[in-house]
């Protein structure tokens, strides 16, 4: 298989809307507008989408905090945009096997 012939990988960016069960949509949107206007920075959530699955990190009472979800549907956040990052070097089956090995060895 030639390099970069796997599925397209996306960085999915979200506006935060719910933090700790509190709806902060308006507050965070206002803060992000100010931060983006002043310093070109903001408070966002992001996930990496590959082969129809989105992987992300967030607070969990148990486990590592790494989780998978439907692409562009992260809980507590509103989808903003997908940024294509190129193609994965392997097909979806190989990626899934590698991820399963990582999960099995993670403390």
C-alpha positions, -999 to +999 in steps of 0.1 A: +000+000+000+014+034-009+019+060+018-011+082+025-036+059+008-058+053+038-089+073+049-089+111+051-082+123+087-101+154+100-096+176+130-132+184+141-134+217+160-162+225+184-175+255+204-179+245+240-214+248+252-218+227+283-192+225+310-199+204+341-236+202+333-239+240+331-250+256+298-224+282+291-231+287+254-236+325+254-208+331+279-183+311+260-193+324+226-189+359+239-155+351+254-143+334+222-153+364+201-133+387+224-103+363+224-103+357+187-106+394+180-079+404+204-053+375+203-064+350+176-070+323+203-101+307+218-115+279+240-125+250+219-129+212+220-114+191+192-116+155+181-097+135+154-120+117+129-106+087+110-125+060+091-159+072+103-150+073+140-141+104+161-116+100+189-113+127+216-103+133+252-124+147+280-132+143+317-145+109+328-150+096+363-134+063+353-110+053+325-084+074+306-107+101+293-101+090+257-134+082+240-149+075+206-181+090+193-201+097+161-181+122+140-191+158+145-214+150+174-194+155+206-214+158+238-214+193+254-201+210+223-214+225+191-197+215+159-178+244+143-157+230+114-138+201+100-102+206+090-088+180+066-053+168+078-045+145+049-048+108+045-038+081+070-009+059+060-029+027+065-064+014+058-092+015+085-087-021+096-050-016+104-057+016+122-084-001+143-060-030+152-033-005+163-058+015+184-070-017+201-034-026+210-029+008+224-061+006+245-050-028+258-016-015+270-027+019+284-025+020+322 
